[in-house]
Structures are given as structure tokens and as C-alpha cells.
Amino acid sequence: MTVHPPKNINIVPFVSVDNMMKLVLSIGIETFLSELAGFIEEDFRRWELFDKTPRVASHSAEGVIELMPTSDGEIYGFKYVNGHPKNTRTGLQTVTGIGMLSNVENGYPVLLSEMTILTALRTAATSALAAKYLAPEGADCMAIIGNGAQAEFQAMAFKSLLNVTRLRLYDIDPAATDKCARNLEGQGFDISRCTSAEAAVEGAHIITTVTADKQYATILTDNMVGSGIHINAVGGDCPGKTELHPDILLRSDIFVEYPPQTRIEGEIQQLSKDHPVTELWRVISGELAGRRDAGQTTLFDSVGFATEDFSALRYIRSKLPGTVYFDQLDMLADPDDPRDLFGMLRRAKDVA
Ligand SMILES: NC(=O)c1ccc[n+]([C@@H]2O[C@H](COP(=O)([O-])OP(=O)(O)OC[C@H]3O[C@@H](n4cnc5c(N)ncnc54)[C@H](O)[C@@H]3O)[C@@H](O)[C@H]2O)c1
């Protein structure tokens, strides 16, 4: 008996930038971030199921291009992403991305999506999710150092998941801070624009560093970080690209996504290879403690891991049915007779 594959298996749903924006706005940014954080949390809870590997990075003098694959055994996913800190000087984004999900059983892609906006959302959702377990109780004031493309997403995720409503913004470029403050107007924040990183961290319970510079930068020095603070270090995510002075790391409890990748790319690249760190999934699954007391300095050394992109694509896929926020992409050559690929090509002449 001939087994027929599902109809239209050659057609892959594609979420363009335009449709991603419409989808996010139709759901509502805060709802989207909290639902997305739920998917990321769920996948951290089934961490051991996933195929894991540090991302495959191709470095150049100006930046990095990376592939981030993973699979839960049923669905395979990967993201293509770049990081080019000098891009904004020529009007380009520092980070852009696209991603795909496939069916493990037959290898056929089932979703293709823009991931520039989705990366900003998933990075912010992951940061806020980590902070849910690590930030001091009642934290409602956050410093954001680096007010570029990712900054507002971080603010919105922390509001959505932790009810952070007071923001202290700083960027070496005041125009970036102006842009950030303007974009967050009317979103329920009390916003202070600060003229230095030192001023920004004053009174903050959470410090987010989200700068872009391809060097060992020192955005925070040890004396700037009081005890009990939670640091969400997002911008140090490449070999030779960090944001924190090593002394801060030495007195913080450090939480990471996937140690083999973070030891190459994160703040902890500045420490010995065996410096103790806690895997975030073990905290989320309840195996290990997150924040234990009010005096502890906690650090989420975020670099971005493939499972978070997988979760984000899985979330998007779950939201598409019944909406108009995707295109049908004729992406896979799928002849009726699977061995007649050449025949399909020849016959195309008759319809051309
Ligand atoms: N951890 C993750 O999962 C993850 C995900 C996405 C992006 N990132 C990283 O986050 C960083 C920010 O990304 P983006 O898209 O917002 O970049 P961006 O270029 O749009 O913004 C970066 C901002 O940092 C500011 N800046 C640079 N040096 C500074 C300093 N010393 N003090 C204060 N501000 C400074 C710049 O003026 C700019 O406004 C990048 O390094 C990127 O690689 C990490």
C-alpha cells in the first residue's frame, strides 16, 4: 500500500518581520513576553532531553556570525544570528537573526521565521525569567546600561514578569537614552535619565548591562555594585567581549545557561575554567536554590542559548493557527514520486 504524505508538505509557514510585529502587537507586548517566558521556562525544565552544543561561531575582526542548533527529539531548531557592534555607525543593526524548526521524524522544515525582533524578545524574556529566581524580593527598580536595540525589550520583560516599574537609564550616547525613554513613555514606568553608569546604579535593585563593544569593557566596577543586587549581564557574549570587572564575578553567585558555551563567551571567560557556576535549569527545575538571602549578589551571565530560540520558535508556531500573520512559502521541492525530482524539474518547462 502506498503511504501518502500529508498534503502541501512542501509549503512552510514563514513569519516575516512585518507579520512578527503584527503578531506581537495583536497579542500585546507584555502578554507575549510572559507567555514566551513560560515556553522558555518549560524547556529549561526538560533540559536533559535536548541535544546541546556550544553555538558554532565564525569570528571576524568586526563581529561574529553564529549558528545555534538544538533538538528535543521531536522538533529540531536552529537560529542564524550575527553580532557586529560597529554596525549601528552605518545605520545597520548590531544583531539580526532568522530561525527554523523542522520535524525530526522526516527532516522537513515546519517553520521559517524572522528572528531579529524575536531574539530581542527571547533575550529579554530569558533575563526576566532568570531574575524571577535570582532578584531580591520586591525589586522594582532597574538600571539599564546600554540603551540600544535590546534595551526597551528588557524593560518590558522585567515589568511583565517582576513588576519592575522604576528605570534608571544610561548610555555613552545620550541620543540612545532619549530614544529608549521616548519609546517607553506611557508604558507605566517612572524613568530617570542618568549621566553616568555610577549614577544609574544608585538605588537600583537590578542592574542590566546591555552594551555592545568588541572588547573587554568595564561597564561596572566592583565598588559600583552593593550587596544584594542582581546583575543581568547581557552584552558580554563573545570571546574578548565582556562588561564586568572580574572582581564583581569573584564575589557573586553566578548563574549560566550552558556552561560549555558560557565559559567561552560569557563574563566567566575572565575566570579559571573550573570557577563554580550554577546552571539556570537546575534552579528552574527546583533542584538547586536561586537567591538564598537578601545580602547575596547574584549574576545572570547571559549569552543566549539555542534552547531559548527553540522555545521562542515553538511559541510562535503555537500562535499561528487561525491568524493571518504568516505566508505560505513554497520552500521544499516535493515531487509526487519522491524519486522523480529531475522529472519535476523537466515538467516545470511546460508550465513556465
Ligand atoms: N545575551 C544574549 O542573549 C544577547 C542577545 C542579543 C544581544 N546581545 C548583546 O547585547 C548587546 C546589545 O545589543 P543591541 O542590539 O542593543 O546593541 P546596540 O548596538 O543597538 O546598542 C548597544 C548600546 O550600548 C551603548 N554602549 C556601548 N558602550 C557603552 C558603554 N561603555 N557604556 C554605556 N553604553 C554603551 C551604545 O552606545 C549603544 O547604544 C550586544 O553586545 C549584543 O551582542 C546579547
The ligand as an SDF file (V2000), in Angstrom:
LIG
                    3D

 44 48  0  0  0  0  0  0  0  0999 V2000
   22.9150   37.5650   25.8900 N   0  0  0  0  0  0  0  0  0  0  0  0
   22.1170   37.4910   24.8590 C   0  0  0  0  0  0  0  0  0  0  0  0
   21.3220   36.5580   24.7460 O   0  0  0  0  0  0  0  0  0  0  0  0
   22.1390   38.5790   23.8380 C   0  0  0  0  0  0  0  0  0  0  0  0
   21.1330   38.6260   22.8600 C   0  0  0  0  0  0  0  0  0  0  0  0
   21.1130   39.7130   21.9860 C   0  0  0  0  0  0  0  0  0  0  0  0
   22.1180   40.6730   22.0580 C   0  0  0  0  0  0  0  0  0  0  0  0
   23.1020   40.5530   22.9960 N   0  0  0  0  0  0  0  0  0  0  0  0
   24.1450   41.5590   23.1110 C   0  0  0  0  0  0  0  0  0  0  0  0
   23.5670   42.6890   23.7330 O   0  0  0  0  0  0  0  0  0  0  0  0
   24.3090   43.8550   23.3780 C   0  0  0  0  0  0  0  0  0  0  0  0
   23.3770   44.9540   22.9740 C   0  0  0  0  0  0  0  0  0  0  0  0
   22.7450   44.6350   21.7580 O   0  0  0  0  0  0  0  0  0  0  0  0
   21.9240   45.7590   20.9790 P   0  0  0  0  0  0  0  0  0  0  0  0
   21.2860   45.0700   19.8260 O   0  0  0  0  0  0  0  0  0  0  0  0
   21.0820   46.5170   21.9460 O   0  0  0  0  0  0  0  0  0  0  0  0
   23.1420   46.6810   20.5030 O   0  0  0  0  0  0  0  0  0  0  0  0
   23.0810   48.2330   20.0850 P   0  0  0  0  0  0  0  0  0  0  0  0
   24.3460   48.4570   19.3260 O   0  0  0  0  0  0  0  0  0  0  0  0
   21.7880   48.5510   19.4440 O   0  0  0  0  0  0  0  0  0  0  0  0
   23.1290   49.0010   21.4850 O   0  0  0  0  0  0  0  0  0  0  0  0
   24.2470   48.9930   22.3130 C   0  0  0  0  0  0  0  0  0  0  0  0
   24.2900   50.3110   23.0860 C   0  0  0  0  0  0  0  0  0  0  0  0
   25.3690   50.2470   24.0270 O   0  0  0  0  0  0  0  0  0  0  0  0
   25.9190   51.5510   24.1170 C   0  0  0  0  0  0  0  0  0  0  0  0
   27.2420   51.4550   24.7250 N   0  0  0  0  0  0  0  0  0  0  0  0
   28.3970   50.9850   24.1870 C   0  0  0  0  0  0  0  0  0  0  0  0
   29.4070   51.0820   25.0930 N   0  0  0  0  0  0  0  0  0  0  0  0
   28.8670   51.6160   26.2200 C   0  0  0  0  0  0  0  0  0  0  0  0
   29.3860   51.9350   27.4900 C   0  0  0  0  0  0  0  0  0  0  0  0
   30.6810   51.7740   27.7570 N   0  0  0  0  0  0  0  0  0  0  0  0
   28.5640   52.4540   28.4240 N   0  0  0  0  0  0  0  0  0  0  0  0
   27.2290   52.6530   28.1620 C   0  0  0  0  0  0  0  0  0  0  0  0
   26.6800   52.3700   26.9530 N   0  0  0  0  0  0  0  0  0  0  0  0
   27.4810   51.8470   25.9880 C   0  0  0  0  0  0  0  0  0  0  0  0
   25.9020   52.0510   22.6900 C   0  0  0  0  0  0  0  0  0  0  0  0
   26.0110   53.4620   22.6170 O   0  0  0  0  0  0  0  0  0  0  0  0
   24.5490   51.5230   22.1840 C   0  0  0  0  0  0  0  0  0  0  0  0
   23.5180   52.4720   22.3500 O   0  0  0  0  0  0  0  0  0  0  0  0
   25.2530   43.4160   22.2600 C   0  0  0  0  0  0  0  0  0  0  0  0
   26.5470   43.2650   22.8150 O   0  0  0  0  0  0  0  0  0  0  0  0
   24.6990   42.0960   21.8070 C   0  0  0  0  0  0  0  0  0  0  0  0
   25.6850   41.2670   21.2610 O   0  0  0  0  0  0  0  0  0  0  0  0
   23.1250   39.5330   23.8790 C   0  0  0  0  0  0  0  0  0  0  0  0
  1  2  1  0
  2  3  2  0
  2  4  1  0
  4  5  1  0
  4 44  2  0
  5  6  2  0
  6  7  1  0
  7  8  2  0
  8  9  1  0
  8 44  1  0
  9 10  1  0
  9 42  1  0
 10 11  1  0
 11 12  1  0
 11 40  1  0
 12 13  1  0
 13 14  1  0
 14 15  2  0
 14 16  1  0
 14 17  1  0
 17 18  1  0
 18 19  2  0
 18 20  1  0
 18 21  1  0
 21 22  1  0
 22 23  1  0
 23 24  1  0
 23 38  1  0
 24 25  1  0
 25 26  1  0
 25 36  1  0
 26 27  1  0
 26 35  1  0
 27 28  2  0
 28 29  1  0
 29 30  1  0
 29 35  2  0
 30 31  1  0
 30 32  2  0
 32 33  1  0
 33 34  2  0
 34 35  1  0
 36 37  1  0
 36 38  1  0
 38 39  1  0
 40 41  1  0
 40 42  1  0
 42 43  1  0
M  CHG  2   8   1  16  -1
M  END
$$$$
